[in-house]
Amino acid sequence: VPFLAVAILAAGSAWLQRSSYKELRGAKLTYARMVDFVEAETAPGRAVVTDLWWLDQAAASLADSRRFFVVADATQAAEVMHRLSEAHEPEVTVLRHPVDSPGLLSAWLTRSCYSFDQEHGSGEGLIAIQLTRKCSR
């Protein structure tokens, strides 16, 4: 009986480790795809504005080559966009997620010179919105 209990415990442990490994591997692949998407959709040296609190940590390997601005809400986003516009930043990429990013992008742009250029989505639900500064002021 003790041998059977040990065998069941060992088999359960092996199954749990295998399940955990598969889950960790899946998460790492998802994060790798997100980093690849952010890298492809954002230009080195350019500003990246997001309301996804976790994105700068997930894409930390790009932090040296991109300038991440993480905003808490639309008011803060509008302020960051205004400051980037006043600094004559020619292009900005906004990264959002349809579920994790409430509100309209238009609220972010009210005090800036940015207008929508193009939008791309990723398989993980991220949306990259390219903005271009259009006014001369």
N, C-alpha and C positions, 0 to 999 in steps of 0.2 A: 504494500500500500504506500509506504513512503517513496518508493521508486516511482510509482505512478504519479504521485503528487508533484514530485520534482520534475518529471518528464512533462506534465501538463503546464507547470509553471515556466519551464524553459521554452516550450513551444509558444506559449502566450507571450513571453518576453520577446522572442524572435519575431513573432508576427507584429507586435507593437513597434519594434525597432524598424522593421521593414516599412510599415505604414508611415511612420514618422519620417523616415528617409525619403520616401516618395513624395510626401507633402512638402518637405524642405526643398527637394529638387525642383518641384513644380513652382514653388514661390521664387526660387532663385532664377529660374527661366523667365518667369513673368517680369521680375525686376530687370533682368538683362534686356528683355524686349523693350521695356519702358525707357531704359537708358539709351538704347539704340535709337528709339524714336525721338527722344529729346535731342540727342546729338545730331540727328539728320534734319530736324526741323528748326534748330536754333543755330545762329551763326556765332562762331567764336568772337569774343569781345563784345557781343551785343547784350542788351538787356532782355531778361526773361522775367515776366511778371506772372504770378500765379496766386490763387487763393487756396491751393492744396498744401496744407501745412507740412505734409510728409514728403513732398516732391523734391525739395532741395536735399533731403537726407537720402532719398532713394537714388537720386542722380548725383551724389556727392563726388563721383569721379570726374564730373564735368565742372565742378565749382571753380577750378582754377582758370577755365577758359570761357566761362559765361558769367554774367552778373545776374544773380537771382535776387528778385524782390518778392518776398512772400507777404501778402496782404491779408488782413483779417476780415475785411468787409468791403462793400462797395465804396464807402466814404474814403477809406484808406487807399483803395485802388485808384480812385479818382485823383487823390492827392499825388500819388506816385506817378501816375500818367501825366499829370499837369507838370510836375517837376522834370520828368524826362523830356517832355515837349519843350519846356522853357530852356532846357539844356541843349536843345536842337539835336536830340538823339534821332537819327534818320529812320530807324526801323526798330520795332519792338515785337517780340513774340509773346503772346499770352497763352499760357497753358491752363486748361480747365478740364473738368470732368462733368458730364451731364448730371450725375447724381450728387457728387460732392461739391459742386460749384453752383450755389443758388444765385438767382438774380440774372439780370440782363447785362451783357457786355456794354451796351450803350450807356449805362449809368457810369461806367468806368471812364468813358471818353468825353464827358460833358465839358470839361475844362481844358481839353488838350487839342492839339492839331492833328491827331491821328485818325486815320480812316481805314476801314477794312480793306485788306488786299486779297488774302486767300486763306483757306481753312483746310486742314488735313486731320483725319482721325487715325487712331491706332487701334489695334485689335484688343488692347487692354482698356479702351474707353477714353483715353486721353484725347483731347482736341487741341491742336496747335493752330492759333489764329495769328496770322501775320498782319501787322499794322505798319503803315507807312505815314510819316509826317508829311502833311500836304500844304500847310500854310507857310507864309513867308515871315510871320512875326516871330 
